[in-house]
């Protein structure tokens, strides 16, 4: 990755977005149904607000166990209770639906607002600035605004900049 090799960023975490509902067909290959999300940072990220998920077996009492010979588990003394919640894993399943109902963008590849929302909430706090260098349809900017973050975005395509402005209800002025 350029940002790691040349710009000096650290690869803090790789997250796999499992795209629920839209595998891509490829000739002579398995279908793709995921995209990588790279969390890059200079040092450790200053903010981490983990998203929690409900545990399926919350409240169940379990015997303590450890891995034994040949992969078998051996029971140890003591019991523990499965917590109500735990932090999400780095494989995150989110549907591929892009914009919210009634928010037609005209962009060919809108990513889910839930995906932007999840990562804006995880890696920033209200009032902080969220930057998206590839603005596309403005999903990141829209969700940053919704979550009370400041935002900065751009795109090389004037057509996409117009989509972003329209989506955010801002007038288009070509000389901006």
Secondary structure, DSSP 8 states (H G I E B T S, - for coil): -HHHHTT--EEEEEEEEEEET--B--TTS--B-EEEEEEEESSS-S-----EEE-TTTT-EEEEEEE-GGG-EEEEEEEEE--SEEE--SEEEEE---S-TT-----TT---HHHHHHHHHHH--TTSEEEESS-TTSHHHHHHHHTT-EEEE--S-HHHHHHHHHHTT----TT-
